[in-house]
Amino acid sequence: MTESALTLEDLIKQNEQLIKENAALKKGNSKAVKKFKLEQSLKPYQAELIQMQKYLEDTGKRMIILFEGRDASGKGGTIRRVTRYMNEKHYRIVALGKPTEEQKTQWFFQKYIRHLPAGGEVVLFDRSWYNRAMVEPVFGFCTDTEYKNFMKGVTGFEKDLVRQGTILVKLYFSVTKDEQDQRFNRRKTDPLRQWKLSEVDVQAQERWDDFTNVKYEMLRKTHTASAPWTIIRSNDKYQARLNAMKTILNSVPYERFDSDLNFVPNSKVVYSGAHEIEIMEAQRLRKGRFES
């Protein structure tokens, strides 16, 4: 059909298609601009993290940050933002795989001890020894005796770390069941995210209540005065990253680079482990089960 032979109906359809394409383009550009602005707004806090790191180097202090939480709760993305501009010589990210046959015969904490920081160093654990409190008991990767021994011994292990001068920050990223499901679905359809989807992830939704139960026990038994848990509500990834940074910065007595910056965590995003326990117990009293 030639251009001159186009009917009024054809022209209307073409115009409607152009309007749709233009709207989609604007929406895409708007999302990209918004994401860019959010990333830029993290930079003052990333500068503070560099200042914090310098303090650790100057004083020889050691720092450990544990990133725990359900699958797809935003741990990895937060770690990338925290370390983006830090001095690579003085931090390490540790994400350990399945234990080897030799490691299975060793004291449980032995494989983690070799990764602990030296003076002036930060070590960020993308999942940590708390695998034994969360993932392993749910999937039967440890015996009931091994689980109980860990729960009895971990508080003493952490107390000793802190007593000897290590700054220990324990972050638990909390995501809702619906949000986790949406993130899993994105991983299934996005070729750039599919590598993130593991066999454990596939069962995470089915075992939601099991994970909630072990989360409660973990918080109840390992939230201590010397090594408390901080809960990060992570449905909003940006807020989770921003407030995790604030929590980390507030745990170190370094001299602020920008004292006018807002270092107060958002009370709707950040909770103490003790408060999370109270929330979960209230849920159980009201409905007979946990929801978090």
Long-range contacts (C-beta under 8 A, 24 or more apart in sequence): 38-238, 41-242, 42-81, 42-241, 42-242, 42-245, 44-258, 44-261, 45-242, 45-245, 45-246, 45-249, 45-261, 46-81, 46-82, 46-84, 46-85, 46-245, 47-85, 47-257, 47-258, 48-245, 48-249, 48-256, 48-257, 48-258, 48-261, 49-82, 49-85, 49-86, 49-245, 49-248, 49-249, 50-85, 50-86, 50-87, 50-257, 51-254, 51-255, 51-256, 51-257, 52-248, 52-249, 52-252, 52-254, 53-86, 53-87, 53-90, 53-91, 53-122, 54-254, 55-252, 55-253, 55-254, 55-255, 56-90, 56-120, 56-121, 56-122, 56-252, 56-254, 57-87, 57-90, 57-120, 58-120, 59-120, 60-119, 60-120, 61-119, 61-120, 61-165, 61-167, 61-252, 62-116, 62-117, 62-118, 62-119, 62-120, 62-121, 62-165, 62-166, 62-167, 63-117, 63-121, 63-122, 63-123, 63-166, 63-167, 63-168, 63-169, 63-252, 64-116, 64-117, 64-122, 64-123, 64-125, 64-161, 64-166, 64-167, 64-168, 64-169, 65-122, 65-123, 65-124, 65-125, 65-169, 65-171, 65-248, 66-125, 66-128, 66-130, 66-168, 66-169, 66-170, 66-171, 67-124, 67-125, 67-126, 67-127, 67-128, 67-171, 67-173, 68-127, 68-128, 68-130, 68-134, 68-170, 68-171, 68-172, 68-173, 69-171, 69-172, 69-173, 69-174, 69-175, 69-232, 69-234, 70-173, 70-174, 70-175, 70-180, 70-204, 70-211, 71-180, 71-184, 71-198, 71-200, 71-201, 71-204, 72-175, 72-180, 72-183, 72-184, 72-187, 72-196, 72-201, 72-204, 73-173, 73-174, 73-175, 73-180, 73-234, 74-173, 74-175, 74-234, 74-237, 74-240, 74-241, 75-126, 75-127, 75-173, 76-126, 77-237, 77-241, 78-173, 78-234, 78-240, 78-241, 78-244, 79-124, 79-126, 81-241, 81-245, 82-124, 82-241, 82-244, 82-245, 82-248, 83-124, 86-122, 90-120, 90-121, 90-122, 91-121, 91-122, 91-123, 91-124, 92-117, 92-121, 92-122, 92-123, 92-124, 93-123, 93-124, 93-126, 94-123, 94-124, 94-125, 94-126, 94-128, 95-125, 95-126, 95-127, 96-127, 108-132, 108-146, 108-149, 108-150, 108-153, 109-153, 109-157, 116-161, 116-166, 117-166, 129-154, 129-157, 130-154, 130-218, 130-222, 133-214, 133-217, 133-218, 133-222, 134-211, 134-214, 134-215, 134-218, 135-200, 137-214, 138-207, 138-210, 138-211, 138-214, 139-200, 139-203, 151-217, 151-218, 151-221, 151-222, 154-222, 155-221, 155-222, 155-224, 155-227, 158-222, 158-224, 158-226, 158-227, 159-224, 159-226, 159-227, 161-227, 162-226, 162-227, 163-226, 167-251, 167-252, 168-227, 169-230, 169-247, 169-248, 169-251, 170-227, 170-228, 170-229, 170-230, 170-273, 171-229, 171-230, 171-232, 171-244, 171-247, 172-215, 172-219, 172-229, 172-230, 172-231, 172-232, 172-273, 172-276, 173-232, 173-234, 173-240, 173-244, 174-231, 174-232, 174-233, 174-234, 174-276, 174-292, 175-234, 175-235, 176-235, 177-205, 177-208, 179-235, 180-204, 180-205, 181-205, 209-289, 209-290, 212-280, 212-290, 212-291, 212-292, 213-290, 215-292, 216-277, 216-280, 216-290, 219-273, 219-276, 219-277, 219-280, 220-277, 223-272, 223-273, 223-274, 223-277, 228-272, 228-273, 228-274, 229-272, 229-273, 229-276, 230-270, 230-271, 230-272, 230-273, 231-270, 231-271, 231-272, 231-273, 231-275, 231-276, 232-269, 232-270, 233-268, 233-269, 233-270, 233-271, 236-269, 239-266, 239-269, 240-269, 242-266, 243-269, 243-270, 246-270
